[in-house]
Amino acid sequence: MLTRILLAFAALTFAPFGVWSLLDPLGMAASLGVEVGGPNGAYEMRGIYGGVSLAAALLCASGAIQTPLRRPALWFLVVYMGGYVFARAAALLLGPPPTPAFAVYIAFETGMLLAAAAALRWADRS
């Protein structure tokens, strides 16, 4: 039951962010203090943040509903969030540091990584 809740929560966080990024990529980026430029900037933001986030929402929602998709959805969260955590840790070492507002993202991504890894480990024991 906790795994289903985790996956549903992940879907509910990915979906609005994906929609926002698809409909208003420049506004989404500006809200993060990120400047997007060039003719392909909005196009790229829609693809990466919009498309990938919506696909992640779909996979996580599917895993919350359908038992055969739970493990793939959890593995996706481990790999995806693990990539974010790794890249953010590397970025801290490479500098410059982000603004304090990014602590929320670091905490969310680390929490999701740990929760998904724990859910996978728990699933392997049952």
C-alpha positions as CSV (number, residue, x, y, z in Angstrom):
1,M,0.0,0.0,0.0
2,L,2.8,2.4,0.8
3,T,4.4,1.8,-2.5
4,R,1.2,2.7,-4.3
5,I,1.0,5.9,-2.2
6,L,4.6,6.8,-3.1
7,L,4.0,6.2,-6.8
8,A,0.7,8.2,-6.8
9,F,2.5,11.0,-4.9
10,A,5.2,11.0,-7.5
11,A,2.7,11.1,-10.4
12,L,0.9,14.0,-8.7
13,T,4.1,15.9,-8.5
14,F,5.4,15.2,-12.0
15,A,2.1,15.9,-13.8
16,P,1.5,19.5,-12.8
17,F,5.1,20.4,-13.4
18,G,5.0,18.7,-16.8
19,V,1.9,20.5,-17.8
20,W,3.3,23.9,-16.6
21,S,6.5,23.2,-18.5
22,L,4.7,22.3,-21.6
23,L,2.3,25.2,-21.6
24,D,4.6,27.9,-20.2
25,P,8.3,26.8,-20.4
26,L,9.8,30.2,-20.2
27,G,7.6,31.2,-17.2
28,M,8.5,27.9,-15.5
29,A,12.2,28.5,-16.1
30,A,12.0,32.1,-14.9
31,S,10.3,31.1,-11.7
32,L,13.4,29.0,-11.0
33,G,15.7,31.9,-11.8
34,V,16.9,30.2,-15.0
35,E,17.3,32.3,-18.2
36,V,16.4,30.4,-21.3
37,G,17.5,31.9,-24.6
38,G,17.8,31.2,-28.3
39,P,15.2,30.0,-30.8
40,N,15.3,26.5,-29.4
41,G,15.1,27.4,-25.7
42,A,11.4,27.0,-25.2
43,Y,11.3,24.0,-27.5
44,E,14.0,22.2,-25.4
45,M,12.3,23.1,-22.1
46,R,9.0,21.7,-23.3
47,G,10.7,18.5,-24.3
48,I,12.9,17.9,-21.3
49,Y,10.8,19.3,-18.5
50,G,7.3,19.0,-20.0
51,G,7.5,15.7,-22.0
52,V,9.7,13.8,-19.6
53,S,7.8,14.9,-16.5
54,L,4.4,13.9,-18.1
55,A,5.9,10.5,-19.1
56,A,7.2,10.1,-15.6
57,A,3.7,10.9,-14.2
58,L,2.1,8.4,-16.5
59,L,4.6,5.6,-15.5
60,C,4.3,6.3,-11.8
61,A,0.4,6.5,-12.0
62,S,0.4,3.2,-14.0
63,G,2.6,1.6,-11.3
64,A,0.3,2.8,-8.6
65,I,-2.6,1.2,-10.4
66,Q,-1.2,-1.9,-12.0
67,T,0.9,-4.4,-10.0
68,P,3.2,-5.5,-12.9
69,L,4.3,-1.9,-13.5
70,R,5.3,-1.2,-9.8
71,R,8.8,-2.4,-10.0
72,P,9.6,-0.6,-13.3
73,A,8.1,2.6,-11.9
74,L,10.2,2.3,-8.8
75,W,13.3,1.6,-10.8
76,F,12.6,4.6,-12.9
77,L,12.3,6.8,-9.8
78,V,15.6,5.4,-8.4
79,V,17.5,6.0,-11.7
80,Y,15.9,9.4,-12.5
81,M,16.1,10.8,-9.0
82,G,19.5,9.2,-8.6
83,G,20.7,11.1,-11.6
84,Y,19.4,14.4,-10.2
85,V,21.1,13.8,-6.8
86,F,24.4,12.8,-8.5
87,A,24.3,15.8,-10.8
88,R,23.4,18.2,-8.0
89,A,26.2,16.9,-5.8
90,A,28.7,17.2,-8.6
91,A,27.4,20.7,-9.3
92,L,28.0,21.7,-5.7
93,L,31.6,20.6,-6.1
94,L,32.0,22.3,-9.4
95,G,30.3,25.6,-8.3
96,P,28.9,28.1,-8.2
97,P,26.4,27.0,-5.6
98,P,22.7,27.5,-6.3
99,T,20.4,29.9,-4.5
100,P,18.9,28.6,-1.2
101,A,15.5,28.1,-3.0
102,F,17.0,25.0,-4.7
103,A,17.3,23.3,-1.3
104,V,13.7,22.3,-1.8
105,Y,14.5,20.5,-5.0
106,I,17.5,18.8,-3.5
107,A,15.5,17.6,-0.5
108,F,12.6,16.4,-2.7
109,E,14.9,14.5,-5.1
110,T,16.9,12.9,-2.3
111,G,13.7,11.9,-0.4
112,M,12.1,10.4,-3.5
113,L,15.4,8.5,-4.3
114,L,15.6,7.1,-0.8
115,A,11.8,6.2,-0.6
116,A,11.9,4.5,-4.0
117,A,15.0,2.5,-3.1
118,A,13.5,1.5,0.2
119,A,10.3,0.4,-1.6
120,L,12.3,-1.7,-4.0
121,R,14.2,-3.3,-1.2
122,W,11.0,-4.0,0.7
123,A,9.4,-5.5,-2.4
124,D,12.4,-7.8,-2.8
125,R,11.9,-9.2,0.7
126,S,8.2,-10.0,0.3
